[in-house]
Amino acid sequence: MSEPIYTAHPTAIIDRGAQIGAGTRVWHWAHICAGARIGEGCSFGQNVYVGNDVVIGNNVKVQNNVSVYDAVTLEDDVFCGPSVVFTNVYNPRSSVKRKHEYRATLVQRGATLGANATIVCGSTVGAHAFIAAGAVVNRDVKPYALMAGVPARQIGWMSEHGERLDLPLDGDGDAACPDTGLYYSLRDGQLQRA
């Protein structure tokens, strides 16, 4: 049998059948279930759980104490801060079986989920969105949106580099990332890189 192309700490549990890409690192006491599909160059911190029906892209960083439950997809370059929470049942009850009611959650490319953020199932977090620490997302988030609060509301826009852009929430405008100089264009409440 060939050696795995990923690195796992001796305390990590990786169930037979899990697909894990080259260069991925799985740290202390993490558990990757058999059906998980994980890309290349990812990092899973201490005490991370990845369920069976989970798809994770390349270069995804999942910090300590995050459980990525079934029906969650994390696209390339997603960052999950410590203790981020995902759900997969909207109205759970211990006495009621609802596995057939899982609602899919999608976190698109380059999005950041801050420490202790909660992503309620059925939501899509747009590409390069930035969810502040402790925010509770209970609806779809626009690409590049900066979200904060409980429930989360949009308070601004972020560049792909993770810098706040000087733009109104709605309407039209143009701004450059203060760090990279790349330009962004806001039209009718939708932001795109120019």
C-alpha positions in Angstrom: 0.0 0.0 0.0 1.4 3.4 -0.9 2.0 6.2 1.6 -0.6 9.0 1.8 0.2 12.2 0.0 -1.0 14.2 2.9 0.3 14.7 6.5 -1.7 13.6 9.5 -0.8 13.8 13.2 -0.8 10.4 15.0 -3.9 11.4 17.0 -5.9 12.2 13.9 -8.6 9.8 12.7 -9.0 9.5 9.0 -11.6 7.0 8.0 -10.9 4.6 5.1 -12.4 6.0 1.9 -11.7 9.7 2.6 -10.3 11.5 -0.4 -7.5 13.9 0.7 -5.3 15.9 -1.7 -1.6 16.3 -1.8 0.0 18.6 0.7 -3.0 18.7 3.0 -2.2 18.7 6.8 -4.5 17.2 9.4 -3.5 18.1 13.0 -4.2 16.8 16.5 -7.4 15.0 17.3 -9.1 15.8 13.9 -11.6 13.4 12.4 -12.1 13.1 8.7 -15.0 10.8 7.8 -15.0 8.2 5.0 -17.1 10.2 2.4 -15.2 13.5 2.7 -13.6 14.9 -0.4 -10.8 17.3 0.3 -8.5 19.1 -2.1 -4.8 19.9 -2.1 -2.9 22.2 0.2 -5.6 22.4 3.0 -5.0 22.6 6.7 -7.3 21.2 9.4 -6.5 22.4 13.0 -6.9 20.6 16.3 -10.2 19.0 17.0 -11.7 19.6 13.5 -14.5 17.2 12.3 -15.3 16.8 8.6 -18.5 14.8 7.8 -19.2 12.3 5.1 -21.2 14.5 2.7 -18.6 17.3 2.7 -16.7 18.7 -0.3 -13.7 21.0 0.4 -11.6 22.6 -2.4 -7.9 23.5 -2.5 -6.0 25.7 -0.1 -8.8 25.7 2.5 -7.8 26.6 6.1 -10.0 25.2 8.8 -8.8 26.4 12.3 -9.3 24.6 15.6 -12.6 23.3 16.9 -14.6 23.6 13.7 -17.2 20.9 12.7 -17.9 20.8 9.0 -21.1 18.8 8.9 -22.8 16.9 6.0 -24.2 19.1 3.2 -21.5 21.7 3.5 -19.3 22.7 0.6 -16.2 24.9 1.0 -14.7 26.1 -2.3 -11.1 26.9 -3.0 -9.2 29.4 -0.7 -11.9 29.5 2.0 -10.8 30.4 5.6 -12.7 29.2 8.6 -11.5 30.8 11.8 -11.5 29.0 15.2 -14.8 27.6 16.4 -16.8 28.5 13.3 -20.2 26.7 13.5 -22.0 25.1 10.6 -25.5 23.6 10.9 -27.4 21.3 8.5 -30.9 21.0 10.0 -32.9 24.2 10.2 -35.2 23.1 13.0 -33.5 20.3 15.0 -35.2 18.2 17.7 -33.6 15.3 19.4 -36.7 13.2 19.2 -37.4 13.9 15.5 -35.2 12.4 12.7 -34.5 15.0 10.0 -31.5 13.7 8.1 -33.6 13.7 4.9 -34.2 17.5 5.5 -30.5 18.6 5.5 -30.1 22.0 3.8 -27.0 22.6 1.7 -24.6 25.3 2.7 -22.1 26.7 0.1 -19.1 28.9 1.0 -17.8 30.2 -2.3 -14.2 30.8 -3.3 -12.0 33.0 -1.2 -14.6 33.7 1.5 -13.5 34.3 5.2 -15.5 33.1 8.2 -14.3 34.8 11.3 -13.8 33.1 14.7 -17.1 31.9 16.3 -19.2 32.9 13.2 -22.3 30.7 12.7 -23.5 29.8 9.3 -27.1 28.6 9.4 -27.8 25.9 6.9 -29.3 26.7 3.5 -27.1 29.8 3.1 -24.7 30.7 0.4 -21.7 32.9 1.4 -20.6 34.7 -1.8 -17.0 34.6 -3.2 -14.5 36.7 -1.2 -17.2 37.7 1.3 -15.9 38.4 4.8 -17.9 37.3 7.8 -16.9 39.1 11.1 -16.1 37.2 14.2 -19.2 36.1 16.1 -21.6 37.0 13.3 -24.6 34.8 12.6 -25.4 34.3 8.9 -29.0 33.2 8.3 -29.4 34.3 4.7 -27.4 34.5 1.5 -24.4 36.8 1.4 -23.3 38.8 -1.6 -19.8 38.3 -3.1 -17.3 40.7 -1.4 -19.8 41.7 1.3 -18.5 42.5 4.8 -21.0 41.1 7.3 -21.2 41.6 11.1 -23.7 41.2 13.9 -26.5 38.9 15.1 -28.2 38.4 12.7 -25.4 39.4 10.3 -26.0 42.5 8.2 -23.8 44.0 5.6 -21.6 46.9 6.8 -19.3 47.3 3.9 -17.3 45.7 1.1 -13.9 43.8 1.1 -11.3 43.3 -1.6 -10.0 39.9 -2.5 -6.9 40.7 -0.5 -9.0 41.2 2.7 -9.0 45.0 2.8 -12.0 47.2 3.4 -13.1 49.2 0.3 -14.3 52.8 0.4 -17.7 52.2 -1.2 -21.4 52.7 -0.3 -23.5 49.7 0.5 -25.8 50.4 -2.4 -25.7 52.2 -5.7 -22.6 52.8 -7.8 -19.0 53.5 -7.1 -15.4 52.5 -7.8 -12.6 51.9 -5.4 -9.1 50.5 -5.3 -7.8 47.9 -2.8 -5.5 50.0 -0.4 -3.0 47.2 -0.4 -2.9 45.8 -4.0 -4.2 48.7 -6.0 -6.7 46.4 -7.8 -9.9 48.2 -8.8 -13.4 47.2 -7.9 -16.6 48.4 -9.4 -20.0 48.6 -7.6 -23.1 48.7 -9.9 -26.6 48.4 -8.7 -25.5 46.9 -5.4 -23.3 44.2 -6.9 -19.4 44.4 -6.6 -17.0 43.1 -9.2 -13.3 43.3 -9.7 -12.8 45.7 -12.6 
